[in-house]
Amino acid sequence: MTGDNYIRFAAALVFVLALIGLFGFLLRRFGPNAGLPVRRRGTQRRLGVVEVLPLDARRRLVLVKRDGIEHLLLLGMGEDRVVETGIIPPPASVTESAVQTPSFLSLLKRSPEDRP
């Protein structure tokens, strides 16, 4: 191989990487989620998955929380069903809220005498 071939390979690699970058930019700019609002930092999320329970290889139960209300969904291969809506989540128990794990930084700041 000559030096000319190495230059052509490098130029082809740069060209392909530039095409990938251009395609990624265009997909982000004009893709399927282009017109949707982006969630800003510090805002509360309205939708979340609380728990997923696989029933078998094809079906699973999903507990979804929206605006503080939970909904139970049965998701399958070609058929999805709402099992129950308007479930109010149970209040957090006192024992769960009272037990807090210390952060890593607080453990590092402890003096050597306090360590076990």
N, C-alpha and C positions, 0 to 999 in steps of 0.2 A: 504494500500500500504506500502510496505517495502522500506527501503533505497536502496535495490538492484534495484528495479524498477525505482527509480528516477535516478540512475546512468545510467541505460540502456536508459532511455528517453533522458537524457542529451547527451550521446554518440551518439545516433541516430540523434539528432538535429545537433550536430557538424559535423557528417558525411554528412548529407544532405546539410548543408551550405558549406562544403568543395567541394562537388560535384557541387553545383551551381557556386561557384567561379572558379573551374576548367573548367567548361563548358563555362563560360564567357570569361576566358582567351583564351581558344582554339578558340572560335568564333571570338574574336578580332584578334587573330594571324593568323588563317587560314580561316576566314569567307569570305563572298562575297566581302567585301571591303579591303581585306588584301593586294592586290597588287597595290592599288591605292595610288597615292602620297597624303600626308597629307598637307593641307594648312598651311603654316607657318605664324606666327604673323608678322604683318607689310606689308604683301603682299596685293596687290589690288585684290579684287574678280572680276572675269570676268563675272559671271552669277548672275542674281538676278531677283526676281519677283517684278515688279513695282506696279501692281494693279490687283485685281481680282474682276470681276463683275458677280455675279450669275444671270443667265437669268431665269431659272426655277429650278425645283427640280433635273433635270438631266443634265443640261448644264450650262457652265460658260465660260466667256471670260477671258483670262489671258494675261496680257501684260508683256512680258519677255524682260529683257535687257541683251544683250551679247556684250561685247567689245564696249560699247557706242552706239549700234544700238538696237532699240526695234523691237520686233516681236509680232504680235497679234495672239493668238491661241484660237480656239474654242474647248473646252474639253467637251466630252459627255460620255455617259455610255460605248459605245463600239466603238465609232468613234471619232477620234481627227483630227482636220483640222487646217492648217495654213491659216489664213484669209489674213494677210498682212505681208510682210517682209521688212526689210530695212527702218523702220520708224526712222527718226532722231528726237530725243527728243527736245521739244521746249526749248529755253534758259530760265533760271530762271529769273523771273521778278524782276525788281529793288526793288519793295516793299517787296517781300519775302526775298531777300537777305539783305535788310537794317534793317529789324525787327529781332532782336535777343533776345531771352529770356535769362535773366541772370542765371548763374549757382547758385546752392544752396550754394556753398562755398562763392561766391562773396556776396550773400545776408547776410550771417552770418558775414562777415568781415565789413559790413557797420556800421558806428557809429550810436548811438541811435538818434542823431540829424537828420540824413538823413532818418530815417524810418518814414513812414506815420502814 
